[in-house]
Amino acid sequence: MSHTLGIRQAQKQKTRQAFLDAALALLEEQSLSSLGLREVTRAVGVAPTAFYRHFRSTADLGVALVDEALGSLHPMVRTTVSTAGDSGERITRAIELIAHHVDTHPAHVRFIARERHGGVQPVREAIQAQLARFAEEVKTELAKDPQAEGWNEDDVLMLAHLYVDQMLITASLFLESLDAPEDERERVTQRATRQMRLISIGRRHWLD
């Protein structure tokens, strides 16, 4: 009996992932607010009623996509602001990590960039909740740095939000340059580096 239940659970998870993959592919060219349930079920090859065994609505599916796109990134985000190395090394490491993530998960990055200010409120709220978690985790890392001595908690959190916002901007820039010539890619890297340096310099002089 337990073996049968295990097989059923695995099949259910496989079908659920098929819905997520199909939706993500369809969202390459449209927003979630325009995505039809029948479009998704047609792409998966199941009846529309099968959708409701996994999700309550397309908005619910969108929230699951947010979890898939951002939920696994918390260790990477913390690494981008790790206190290891000097300022230049940290910036280089952060940009390399972001560029690699865009290269390997462009559809996820595109989905978040489009839906962060999109028309589906539960999805917007899910994205904001994940970004708030990122900021709190970045704040914890920044507080370990000797440069944070004398800073109050609100200012450290403000700085954390600046870094998280800049990571999103950098990811969007790399996404736009995915199919661009290598020199354009290098210009994106240089621009992102300068923007991160500007935050870093301001950080050093905040208490002056």
FIKOLZA-1660 file (N, C-alpha, C; in steps of 0.1 Angstrom, whole numbers, plus 5000, padded with zeros to 4 digits):
% residues 208
   i   px   py   pz ch aa at
   1 5008 4988 5000  A  M  N
   1 5000 5000 5000  A  M CA
   1 5009 5013 5000  A  M  C
   2 5019 5013 5009  A  S  N
   2 5027 5024 5009  A  S CA
   2 5035 5027 4996  A  S  C
   3 5039 5015 4990  A  H  N
   3 5046 5016 4977  A  H CA
   3 5036 5023 4967  A  H  C
   4 5024 5019 4967  A  T  N
   4 5014 5025 4957  A  T CA
   4 5012 5039 4960  A  T  C
   5 5011 5043 4973  A  L  N
   5 5009 5057 4976  A  L CA
   5 5021 5065 4972  A  L  C
   6 5033 5059 4973  A  G  N
   6 5046 5066 4969  A  G CA
   6 5046 5069 4954  A  G  C
   7 5041 5059 4947  A  I  N
   7 5040 5060 4932  A  I CA
   7 5031 5071 4928  A  I  C
   8 5019 5071 4935  A  R  N
   8 5009 5082 4932  A  R CA
   8 5014 5096 4936  A  R  C
   9 5021 5096 4947  A  Q  N
   9 5026 5109 4951  A  Q CA
   9 5037 5114 4941  A  Q  C
  10 5045 5105 4937  A  A  N
  10 5055 5109 4927  A  A CA
  10 5049 5114 4914  A  A  C
  11 5038 5107 4910  A  Q  N
  11 5031 5111 4897  A  Q CA
  11 5025 5124 4899  A  Q  C
  12 5019 5126 4911  A  K  N
  12 5012 5139 4913  A  K CA
  12 5022 5151 4913  A  K  C
  13 5034 5148 4919  A  Q  N
  13 5045 5158 4919  A  Q CA
  13 5050 5161 4905  A  Q  C
  14 5051 5150 4897  A  K  N
  14 5055 5151 4883  A  K CA
  14 5045 5160 4875  A  K  C
  15 5032 5157 4877  A  T  N
  15 5022 5165 4870  A  T CA
  15 5022 5180 4874  A  T  C
  16 5024 5182 4887  A  R  N
  16 5024 5196 4892  A  R CA
  16 5036 5203 4886  A  R  C
  17 5048 5196 4885  A  Q  N
  17 5059 5203 4879  A  Q CA
  17 5057 5205 4864  A  Q  C
  18 5050 5197 4858  A  A  N
  18 5047 5199 4844  A  A CA
  18 5038 5211 4842  A  A  C
  19 5029 5214 4851  A  F  N
  19 5021 5226 4850  A  F CA
  19 5030 5238 4852  A  F  C
  20 5040 5238 4862  A  L  N
  20 5049 5249 4864  A  L CA
  20 5058 5251 4852  A  L  C
  21 5063 5241 4846  A  D  N
  21 5072 5242 4834  A  D CA
  21 5064 5247 4822  A  D  C
  22 5052 5243 4820  A  A  N
  22 5044 5247 4809  A  A CA
  22 5040 5262 4811  A  A  C
  23 5036 5266 4823  A  A  N
  23 5033 5280 4825  A  A CA
  23 5045 5289 4823  A  A  C
  24 5056 5285 4828  A  L  N
  24 5069 5293 4826  A  L CA
  24 5072 5295 4812  A  L  C
  25 5070 5284 4804  A  A  N
  25 5073 5285 4789  A  A CA
  25 5063 5295 4783  A  A  C
  26 5050 5294 4786  A  L  N
  26 5040 5302 4780  A  L CA
  26 5042 5317 4784  A  L  C
  27 5048 5319 4796  A  L  N
  27 5050 5333 4802  A  L CA
  27 5062 5340 4796  A  L  C
  28 5069 5333 4787  A  E  N
  28 5080 5339 4780  A  E CA
  28 5075 5350 4771  A  E  C
  29 5063 5349 4767  A  E  N
  29 5058 5359 4757  A  E CA
  29 5046 5366 4762  A  E  C
  30 5041 5365 4774  A  Q  N
  30 5030 5371 4779  A  Q CA
  30 5030 5373 4794  A  Q  C
  31 5021 5381 4800  A  S  N
  31 5021 5382 4814  A  S CA
  31 5011 5372 4821  A  S  C
  32 5013 5370 4834  A  L  N
  32 5004 5360 4840  A  L CA
  32 4989 5364 4840  A  L  C
  33 4987 5377 4840  A  S  N
  33 4973 5381 4840  A  S CA
  33 4966 5378 4827  A  S  C
  34 4973 5375 4816  A  S  N
  34 4967 5371 4804  A  S CA
  34 4967 5356 4801  A  S  C
  35 4973 5349 4810  A  L  N
  35 4975 5335 4808  A  L CA
  35 4962 5327 4811  A  L  C
  36 4957 5319 4802  A  G  N
  36 4945 5312 4804  A  G CA
  36 4948 5298 4810  A  G  C
  37 4939 5293 4818  A  L  N
  37 4940 5280 4824  A  L CA
  37 4940 5269 4813  A  L  C
  38 4932 5271 4803  A  R  N
  38 4931 5261 4792  A  R CA
  38 4944 5260 4784  A  R  C
  39 4951 5272 4783  A  E  N
  39 4964 5272 4777  A  E CA
  39 4974 5263 4784  A  E  C
  40 4974 5264 4797  A  V  N
  40 4983 5256 4805  A  V CA
  40 4980 5241 4804  A  V  C
  41 4967 5238 4806  A  T  N
  41 4963 5224 4806  A  T CA
  41 4965 5218 4792  A  T  C
  42 4963 5226 4781  A  R  N
  42 4966 5221 4768  A  R CA
  42 4981 5218 4766  A  R  C
  43 4989 5227 4771  A  A  N
  43 5003 5225 4770  A  A CA
  43 5008 5212 4777  A  A  C
  44 5002 5209 4789  A  V  N
  44 5005 5197 4796  A  V CA
  44 4999 5185 4791  A  V  C
  45 4988 5186 4783  A  G  N
  45 4981 5175 4778  A  G CA
  45 4971 5168 4787  A  G  C
  46 4965 5176 4796  A  V  N
  46 4955 5171 4805  A  V CA
  46 4942 5179 4804  A  V  C
  47 4931 5173 4810  A  A  N
  47 4919 5180 4810  A  A CA
  47 4919 5192 4819  A  A  C
  48 4912 5203 4816  A  P  N
  48 4912 5215 4825  A  P CA
  48 4909 5211 4840  A  P  C
  49 4900 5202 4842  A  T  N
  49 4897 5198 4856  A  T CA
  49 4909 5193 4864  A  T  C
  50 4919 5187 4857  A  A  N
  50 4930 5182 4864  A  A CA
  50 4939 5193 4870  A  A  C
  51 4937 5205 4865  A  F  N
  51 4945 5217 4870  A  F CA
  51 4942 5219 4885  A  F  C
  52 4929 5217 4888  A  Y  N
  52 4924 5221 4902  A  Y CA
  52 4928 5210 4913  A  Y  C
  53 4934 5200 4908  A  R  N
  53 4940 5190 4918  A  R CA
  53 4953 5195 4923  A  R  C
  54 4959 5205 4917  A  H  N
  54 4972 5210 4920  A  H CA
  54 4972 5225 4924  A  H  C
  55 4963 5233 4918  A  F  N
  55 4963 5248 4921  A  F CA
  55 4949 5252 4921  A  F  C
  56 4946 5263 4929  A  R  N
  56 4933 5268 4930  A  R CA
  56 4930 5277 4918  A  R  C
  57 4940 5283 4913  A  S  N
  57 4938 5293 4902  A  S CA
  57 4951 5296 4895  A  S  C
  58 4951 5303 4884  A  T  N
  58 4964 5307 4878  A  T CA
  58 4972 5316 4887  A  T  C
  59 4966 5324 4896  A  A  N
  59 4973 5332 4905  A  A CA
  59 4980 5323 4915  A  A  C
  60 4974 5312 4919  A  D  N
  60 4980 5302 4928  A  D CA
  60 4992 5296 4922  A  D  C
  61 4991 5293 4909  A  L  N
  61 5002 5287 4901  A  L CA
  61 5013 5297 4901  A  L  C
  62 5010 5310 4899  A  G  N
  62 5020 5321 4898  A  G CA
  62 5028 5322 4911  A  G  C
  63 5021 5321 4922  A  V  N
  63 5027 5321 4935  A  V CA
  63 5037 5309 4937  A  V  C
  64 5033 5298 4932  A  A  N
  64 5042 5286 4932  A  A CA
  64 5054 5288 4923  A  A  C
  65 5053 5295 4912  A  L  N
  65 5064 5299 4904  A  L CA
  65 5073 5309 4910  A  L  C
  66 5068 5318 4918  A  V  N
  66 5076 5327 4926  A  V CA
  66 5085 5319 4936  A  V  C
  67 5079 5309 4943  A  D  N
  67 5086 5301 4952  A  D CA
  67 5097 5293 4945  A  D  C
  68 5094 5288 4933  A  E  N
  68 5104 5281 4925  A  E CA
  68 5115 5290 4921  A  E  C
  69 5112 5302 4916  A  A  N
  69 5122 5311 4911  A  A CA
  69 5131 5317 4921  A  A  C
  70 5125 5321 4933  A  L  N
  70 5132 5328 4943  A  L CA
  70 5136 5320 4956  A  L  C
  71 5128 5310 4958  A  G  N
  71 5129 5303 4971  A  G CA
  71 5143 5296 4973  A  G  C
  72 5149 5292 4962  A  S  N
  72 5162 5285 4963  A  S CA
  72 5174 5295 4963  A  S  C
  73 5171 5308 4962  A  L  N
  73 5182 5318 4959  A  L CA
  73 5188 5324 4972  A  L  C
  74 5182 5320 4984  A  H  N
  74 5186 5327 4996  A  H CA
  74 5201 5325 4999  A  H  C
  75 5206 5313 4997  A  P  N
  75 5221 5311 5000  A  P CA
  75 5229 5320 4990  A  P  C
  76 5225 5320 4977  A  M  N
  76 5233 5328 4968  A  M CA
  76 5233 5343 4971  A  M  C
  77 5221 5348 4975  A  V  N
  77 5220 5362 4979  A  V CA
  77 5229 5366 4990  A  V  C
  78 5229 5357 5000  A  R  N
  78 5237 5359 5012  A  R CA
  78 5252 5359 5008  A  R  C
  79 5256 5350 4999  A  T  N
  79 5269 5349 4994  A  T CA
  79 5274 5362 4987  A  T  C
  80 5265 5369 4980  A  T  N
  80 5269 5381 4973  A  T CA
  80 5273 5392 4982  A  T  C
  81 5269 5392 4994  A  V  N
  81 5273 5402 5004  A  V CA
  81 5282 5397 5015  A  V  C
  82 5287 5385 5013  A  S  N
  82 5295 5379 5023  A  S CA
  82 5307 5388 5026  A  S  C
  83 5312 5388 5039  A  T  N
  83 5323 5397 5043  A  T CA
  83 5336 5392 5038  A  T  C
  84 5337 5380 5032  A  A  N
  84 5349 5374 5027  A  A CA
  84 5355 5383 5016  A  A  C
  85 5368 5386 5017  A  G  N
  85 5374 5394 5006  A  G CA
  85 5373 5409 5008  A  G  C
  86 5380 5417 5000  A  D  N
  86 5379 5431 5000  A  D CA
  86 5367 5435 4992  A  D  C
  87 5364 5448 4991  A  S  N
  87 5352 5454 4985  A  S CA
  87 5352 5450 4970  A  S  C
  88 5363 5451 4963  A  G  N
  88 5363 5448 4949  A  G CA
  88 5361 5433 4946  A  G  C
  89 5366 5425 4955  A  E  N
  89 5364 5410 4953  A  E CA
  89 5349 5407 4956  A  E  C
  90 5343 5413 4965  A  R  N
  90 5329 5410 4968  A  R CA
  90 5320 5414 4956  A  R  C
  91 5323 5426 4951  A  I  N
  91 5315 5431 4939  A  I CA
  91 5317 5421 4928  A  I  C
  92 5329 5417 4925  A  T  N
  92 5332 5408 4914  A  T CA
  92 5324 5395 4916  A  T  C
  93 5325 5390 4928  A  R  N
  93 5318 5377 4931  A  R CA
  93 5303 5379 4930  A  R  C
  94 5298 5390 4934  A  A  N
  94 5283 5392 4933  A  A CA
  94 5279 5392 4919  A  A  C
  95 5286 5399 4911  A  I  N
  95 5282 5401 4897  A  I CA
  95 5283 5388 4889  A  I  C
  96 5294 5380 4892  A  E  N
  96 5295 5367 4886  A  E CA
  96 5284 5358 4889  A  E  C
  97 5280 5358 4902  A  L  N
  97 5269 5349 4907  A  L CA
  97 5256 5353 4900  A  L  C
  98 5254 5366 4899  A  I  N
  98 5241 5370 4893  A  I CA
  98 5241 5367 4878  A  I  C
  99 5252 5369 4871  A  A  N
  99 5253 5366 4857  A  A CA
  99 5251 5351 4854  A  A  C
 100 5257 5343 4863  A  H  N
 100 5256 5328 4861  A  H CA
 100 5241 5324 4863  A  H  C
 101 5235 5330 4873  A  H  N
 101 5221 5326 4875  A  H CA
 101 5212 5330 4864  A  H  C
 102 5214 5342 4858  A  V  N
 102 5206 5346 4846  A  V CA
 102 5209 5337 4834  A  V  C
 103 5221 5333 4833  A  D  N
 103 5225 5324 4822  A  D CA
 103 5218 5310 4823  A  D  C
 104 5216 5305 4835  A  T  N
 104 5211 5292 4837  A  T CA
 104 5196 5292 4840  A  T  C
 105 5190 5303 4844  A  H  N
 105 5176 5304 4847  A  H CA
 105 5169 5316 4841  A  H  C
 106 5171 5319 4828  A  P  N
 106 5166 5331 4822  A  P CA
 106 5150 5333 4823  A  P  C
 107 5143 5322 4822  A  A  N
 107 5129 5322 4822  A  A CA
 107 5124 5326 4836  A  A  C
 108 5130 5321 4846  A  H  N
 108 5126 5325 4860  A  H CA
 108 5129 5340 4862  A  H  C
 109 5140 5345 4858  A  V  N
 109 5144 5359 4860  A  V CA
 109 5134 5368 4852  A  V  C
 110 5131 5364 4840  A  R  N
 110 5121 5372 4832  A  R CA
 110 5108 5372 4839  A  R  C
 111 5103 5361 4844  A  F  N
 111 5090 5360 4851  A  F CA
 111 5090 5370 4863  A  F  C
 112 5100 5370 4871  A  I  N
 112 5101 5378 4883  A  I CA
 112 5101 5393 4879  A  I  C
 113 5109 5396 4869  A  A  N
 113 5111 5410 4864  A  A CA
 113 5097 5415 4859  A  A  C
 114 5090 5407 4852  A  R  N
 114 5077 5411 4846  A  R CA
 114 5066 5412 4857  A  R  C
 115 5066 5402 4866  A  E  N
 115 5054 5401 4875  A  E CA
 115 5056 5409 4888  A  E  C
 116 5069 5414 4890  A  R  N
 116 5071 5422 4903  A  R CA
 116 5061 5433 4904  A  R  C
 117 5058 5439 4892  A  H  N
 117 5049 5450 4892  A  H CA
 117 5037 5447 4883  A  H  C
 118 5034 5434 4882  A  G  N
 118 5023 5430 4873  A  G CA
 118 5009 5431 4879  A  G  C
 119 5000 5426 4872  A  G  N
 119 4986 5428 4875  A  G CA
 119 4980 5417 4884  A  G  C
 120 4988 5408 4889  A  V  N
 120 4982 5397 4897  A  V CA
 120 4987 5399 4912  A  V  C
 121 4978 5404 4920  A  Q  N
 121 4982 5409 4934  A  Q CA
 121 4988 5398 4942  A  Q  C
 122 4983 5386 4943  A  P  N
 122 4990 5376 4951  A  P CA
 122 5004 5373 4947  A  P  C
 123 5006 5374 4934  A  V  N
 123 5020 5371 4929  A  V CA
 123 5029 5383 4933  A  V  C
 124 5024 5395 4931  A  R  N
 124 5032 5407 4935  A  R CA
 124 5035 5406 4950  A  R  C
 125 5026 5402 4958  A  E  N
 125 5028 5401 4972  A  E CA
 125 5038 5390 4976  A  E  C
 126 5037 5379 4968  A  A  N
 126 5047 5368 4971  A  A CA
 126 5061 5372 4967  A  A  C
 127 5062 5380 4956  A  I  N
 127 5076 5385 4952  A  I CA
 127 5081 5394 4963  A  I  C
 128 5072 5403 4967  A  Q  N
 128 5077 5413 4977  A  Q CA
 128 5081 5406 4990  A  Q  C
 129 5073 5396 4994  A  A  N
 129 5076 5388 5006  A  A CA
 129 5090 5382 5005  A  A  C
 130 5093 5376 4993  A  Q  N
 130 5106 5369 4991  A  Q CA
 130 5117 5380 4992  A  Q  C
 131 5115 5391 4985  A  L  N
 131 5125 5402 4985  A  L CA
 131 5127 5407 4999  A  L  C
 132 5117 5408 5007  A  A  N
 132 5118 5413 5021  A  A CA
 132 5127 5403 5029  A  A  C
 133 5125 5390 5026  A  R  N
 133 5133 5380 5033  A  R CA
 133 5148 5381 5029  A  R  C
 134 5150 5383 5016  A  F  N
 134 5164 5386 5011  A  F CA
 134 5170 5397 5019  A  F  C
 135 5162 5408 5020  A  A  N
 135 5168 5420 5026  A  A CA
 135 5171 5417 5041  A  A  C
 136 5163 5410 5048  A  E  N
 136 5166 5406 5062  A  E CA
 136 5178 5398 5063  A  E  C
 137 5180 5388 5054  A  E  N
 137 5192 5380 5054  A  E CA
 137 5204 5387 5050  A  E  C
 138 5203 5397 5040  A  V  N
 138 5215 5405 5037  A  V CA
 138 5218 5414 5049  A  V  C
 139 5208 5419 5055  A  K  N
 139 5211 5428 5067  A  K CA
 139 5219 5420 5078  A  K  C
 140 5215 5407 5080  A  T  N
 140 5223 5399 5090  A  T CA
 140 5237 5398 5086  A  T  C
 141 5240 5396 5073  A  E  N
 141 5254 5395 5068  A  E CA
 141 5261 5408 5069  A  E  C
 142 5254 5419 5065  A  L  N
 142 5261 5432 5066  A  L CA
 142 5264 5436 5080  A  L  C
 143 5256 5432 5090  A  A  N
 143 5258 5435 5104  A  A CA
 143 5271 5429 5109  A  A  C
 144 5276 5418 5103  A  K  N
 144 5288 5411 5107  A  K CA
 144 5300 5419 5103  A  K  C
 145 5299 5428 5093  A  D  N
 145 5310 5435 5088  A  D CA
 145 5314 5446 5097  A  D  C
 146 5328 5448 5100  A  P  N
 146 5332 5459 5108  A  P CA
 146 5327 5473 5103  A  P  C
 147 5325 5474 5090  A  Q  N
 147 5320 5487 5085  A  Q CA
 147 5306 5491 5091  A  Q  C
 148 5299 5481 5096  A  A  N
 148 5286 5483 5102  A  A CA
 148 5286 5488 5116  A  A  C
 149 5298 5489 5122  A  E  N
 149 5299 5494 5135  A  E CA
 149 5293 5509 5136  A  E  C
 150 5284 5511 5146  A  G  N
 150 5279 5524 5148  A  G CA
 150 5266 5526 5140  A  G  C
 151 5262 5517 5131  A  W  N
 151 5250 5518 5123  A  W CA
 151 5238 5514 5131  A  W  C
 152 5227 5521 5130  A  N  N
 152 5215 5516 5136  A  N CA
 152 5208 5505 5127  A  N  C
 153 5199 5498 5132  A  E  N
 153 5193 5486 5125  A  E CA
 153 5185 5491 5113  A  E  C
 154 5178 5502 5114  A  D  N
 154 5171 5507 5102  A  D CA
 154 5179 5511 5091  A  D  C
 155 5191 5517 5093  A  D  N
 155 5200 5520 5083  A  D CA
 155 5207 5508 5076  A  D  C
 156 5210 5498 5085  A  V  N
 156 5215 5485 5079  A  V CA
 156 5205 5479 5070  A  V  C
 157 5192 5479 5074  A  L  N
 157 5182 5473 5066  A  L CA
 157 5180 5481 5053  A  L  C
 158 5181 5494 5054  A  M  N
 158 5180 5503 5042  A  M CA
 158 5191 5499 5032  A  M  C
 159 5203 5497 5037  A  L  N
 159 5214 5493 5029  A  L CA
 159 5212 5480 5023  A  L  C
 160 5206 5470 5031  A  A  N
 160 5203 5457 5025  A  A CA
 160 5193 5458 5014  A  A  C
 161 5183 5466 5015  A  H  N
 161 5173 5468 5004  A  H CA
 161 5180 5474 4992  A  H  C
 162 5189 5483 4994  A  L  N
 162 5197 5488 4982  A  L CA
 162 5204 5477 4975  A  L  C
 163 5211 5469 4982  A  Y  N
 163 5218 5458 4976  A  Y CA
 163 5208 5448 4969  A  Y  C
 164 5197 5445 4975  A  V  N
 164 5188 5436 4969  A  V CA
 164 5182 5442 4956  A  V  C
 165 5178 5455 4957  A  D  N
 165 5173 5461 4945  A  D CA
 165 5184 5462 4934  A  D  C
 166 5196 5464 4937  A  Q  N
 166 5207 5464 4927  A  Q CA
 166 5209 5451 4921  A  Q  C
 167 5208 5440 4929  A  M  N
 167 5209 5427 4923  A  M CA
 167 5198 5424 4913  A  M  C
 168 5186 5429 4915  A  L  N
 168 5175 5427 4906  A  L CA
 168 5178 5436 4893  A  L  C
 169 5183 5448 4895  A  I  N
 169 5186 5456 4883  A  I CA
 169 5197 5449 4875  A  I  C
 170 5207 5444 4882  A  T  N
 170 5218 5437 4875  A  T CA
 170 5213 5425 4867  A  T  C
 171 5205 5417 4874  A  A  N
 171 5199 5405 4867  A  A CA
 171 5191 5409 4855  A  A  C
 172 5184 5420 4855  A  S  N
 172 5176 5425 4844  A  S CA
 172 5185 5429 4832  A  S  C
 173 5196 5436 4836  A  L  N
 173 5206 5440 4826  A  L CA
 173 5212 5428 4819  A  L  C
 174 5216 5418 4826  A  F  N
 174 5222 5406 4820  A  F CA
 174 5211 5399 4812  A  F  C
 175 5199 5399 4816  A  L  N
 175 5188 5392 4809  A  L CA
 175 5187 5399 4795  A  L  C
 176 5187 5412 4795  A  E  N
 176 5186 5419 4782  A  E CA
 176 5198 5417 4773  A  E  C
 177 5209 5413 4778  A  S  N
 177 5221 5411 4770  A  S CA
 177 5224 5396 4767  A  S  C
 178 5214 5388 4770  A  L  N
 178 5217 5373 4768  A  L CA
 178 5222 5370 4754  A  L  C
 179 5215 5376 4744  A  D  N
 179 5219 5372 4730  A  D CA
 179 5227 5383 4724  A  D  C
 180 5232 5392 4732  A  A  N
 180 5240 5404 4727  A  A CA
 180 5254 5399 4724  A  A  C
 181 5262 5407 4716  A  P  N
 181 5276 5404 4714  A  P CA
 181 5284 5405 4728  A  P  C
 182 5295 5399 4728  A  E  N
 182 5303 5398 4740  A  E CA
 182 5307 5412 4746  A  E  C
 183 5310 5421 4737  A  D  N
 183 5314 5434 4741  A  D CA
 183 5302 5441 4749  A  D  C
 184 5290 5439 4744  A  E  N
 184 5278 5444 4751  A  E CA
 184 5277 5438 4765  A  E  C
 185 5279 5425 4766  A  R  N
 185 5279 5418 4779  A  R CA
 185 5290 5424 4788  A  R  C
 186 5301 5427 4783  A  E  N
 186 5312 5433 4791  A  E CA
 186 5308 5447 4796  A  E  C
 187 5301 5455 4787  A  R  N
 187 5296 5468 4791  A  R CA
 187 5286 5467 4803  A  R  C
 188 5278 5456 4802  A  V  N
 188 5268 5454 4813  A  V CA
 188 5276 5451 4826  A  V  C
 189 5286 5443 4825  A  T  N
 189 5294 5439 4837  A  T CA
 189 5301 5452 4843  A  T  C
 190 5306 5460 4834  A  Q  N
 190 5313 5473 4839  A  Q CA
 190 5302 5482 4845  A  Q  C
 191 5291 5483 4839  A  R  N
 191 5281 5492 4845  A  R CA
 191 5276 5487 4858  A  R  C
 192 5274 5474 4859  A  A  N
 192 5269 5468 4872  A  A CA
 192 5280 5470 4883  A  A  C
 193 5292 5469 4879  A  T  N
 193 5304 5470 4888  A  T CA
 193 5304 5485 4893  A  T  C
 194 5302 5494 4885  A  R  N
 194 5303 5508 4889  A  R CA
 194 5291 5511 4898  A  R  C
 195 5279 5506 4895  A  Q  N
 195 5268 5509 4904  A  Q CA
 195 5270 5503 4918  A  Q  C
 196 5275 5490 4918  A  M  N
 196 5278 5484 4931  A  M CA
 196 5289 5492 4939  A  M  C
 197 5299 5497 4932  A  R  N
 197 5309 5505 4938  A  R CA
 197 5304 5517 4944  A  R  C
 198 5294 5524 4937  A  L  N
 198 5288 5536 4942  A  L CA
 198 5281 5533 4955  A  L  C
 199 5274 5522 4956  A  I  N
 199 5267 5519 4969  A  I CA
 199 5278 5516 4980  A  I  C
 200 5289 5509 4976  A  S  N
 200 5299 5506 4985  A  S CA
 200 5306 5518 4991  A  S  C
 201 5309 5528 4982  A  I  N
 201 5315 5540 4986  A  I CA
 201 5306 5548 4995  A  I  C
 202 5293 5549 4992  A  G  N
 202 5284 5556 5000  A  G CA
 202 5283 5550 5014  A  G  C
 203 5284 5537 5014  A  R  N
 203 5283 5529 5027  A  R CA
 203 5294 5533 5036  A  R  C
 204 5306 5534 5030  A  R  N
 204 5318 5537 5038  A  R CA
 204 5317 5551 5045  A  R  C
 205 5310 5560 5038  A  H  N
 205 5310 5574 5043  A  H CA
 205 5296 5578 5049  A  H  C
 206 5288 5568 5051  A  W  N
 206 5274 5571 5056  A  W CA
 206 5275 5578 5070  A  W  C
 207 5284 5574 5078  A  L  N
 207 5284 5580 5092  A  L CA
 207 5293 5592 5093  A  L  C
 208 5299 5597 5082  A  D  N
 208 5308 5609 5082  A  D CA
 208 5300 5621 5087  A  D  C
% end
